[in-house]
Amino acid sequence: MNTSIISSQDDFLELCDHITKCGVVSFDSEFISDIGYRPQLGLLQFATPERCVAVDPLEISSLDAWWDVMADDSTTVIVHGGQAEIRFCIQLSGKIPKRLVDIQIAEGLRCRSYPLSYTAIVERVLGKVITNSQTRTDWLRRPLSPEQIEYALEDVSFVPQVWARQSEWLKSNGRLQWAEAEFDRMCQDIFEEEQTEPWERLSGIHKLPRRELAVAQRLAQWREDDAAERNRPARRVLRDDLLIDLARRRPRNVQQALATRDLNRPEYRKRLDDIVAVIEEACQIPDDQLPRRIRSRDDSSSDDQVISRLLGLALGNVCAELDIAQSLVGTNKDLNELVKHVRNGETSETPLMLSGWRGEICGDLLKKVLEGRVRFRVSPPNSPTPLIFEDQPEG
């Protein structure tokens, strides 16, 4: 395999032009996520029908040309587990990929295992074995060895063949549109997640009363601003659990703040004056201007949780029959939303499990279960599914 690497802007622009003319490219990236405010790109890898090449982002002055290609409506970009690549595109260009394909999702629509690693998919689809010998590589360190570049290029070199076989199978089995819908949904979900406020991602935020919620919001924004300014991961500025604890206790001075375990560590202690000032400012917000309490989407009653587990049995049976990954079709959270919508009438928006291809394959059964219109029993040995669901006889 050619282990050359592009390190000039002109060559990079020529590559982007080549990709545009091809109309299809496999894409992967190597990055380091634990040293800066944002993950830092260390290498980009591309494979077209004619070329397989790496790009050194540390040497390229602008990657805008690639993000423009990734987000255009004429170039198919094929990835594996491409959440990070989608996030890079959105963060660095503000654009959403329009023709993205993810072979990890595609394989979840062909078998009951999801998510599968790249090596597992290549072996399952192509019967080829590849190694993971460079998983601990520091991708920001230079120079990269030929072995490291070759390893990185393997992450894209087999992707076109994998997708060719997957897409043929999905089309012949009537599931290609399912896959395309999931690719689009993943891109849209990540885009919406990127638009959320920093405090909305905090675990336990929905349990806070209004005053404590206001403190948590201000602390989360301060943490985000400080992390961005100093180029550090936000959780290294202040851990989530410590932030929530500070919001609950609302210390008035540094000495009171130090009562929280772990805040006496040097990296936290030197920021305590700022932290206390943010808390004090939040405590001055008038009562009528406090934020409303947040209800957790997972805030379900014990009865609803039992019903969701029953729905999980029905969903698992459908997935076994279709040989499709249940974790891709619907999570416990999705089933809880369905219960709230159908049984409790709490939501007006059609839940995911009744929408699109999911509604086609399992929506009717799940609604019947909720309405008490089906019964089930254990299947005989050697049956294709573990359970048999039957319509409840009338009368």
Secondary structure, DSSP 8 states (H G I E B T S, - for coil): ----EE-SHHHHHHHHHHHHHH-EEEEEEEEE-SSSSS-EEEEEEEE-SS-EEEE-TTT-S--HHHHHHHTSSS-EEEESSTHHHHHHHHHHHS---SSEEEHHHHHHTTSS--S--HHHHHHHHH------TTTT--TTSSS--HHHHHHHHHHHHTHHHHHHHHHHHHHHTT-HHHHHHHHHHHHHHHHHHHHS-GGGG-TTGGGS-HHHHHHHHHHHHHHHHHHHHHT--HHHHS-HHHHHHHHHH--SSHHHHTTSTTTTSHHHHTTHHHHHHHHHHHHTS-GGGS------TT---HHHHHHHHHHHHHHHHHHHHHT--HHHH--HHHHHHHHHHHTS----S--GGGSHHHIIIIIHHHHHHHTT-EEEEE--TT-SSSEEEEE----
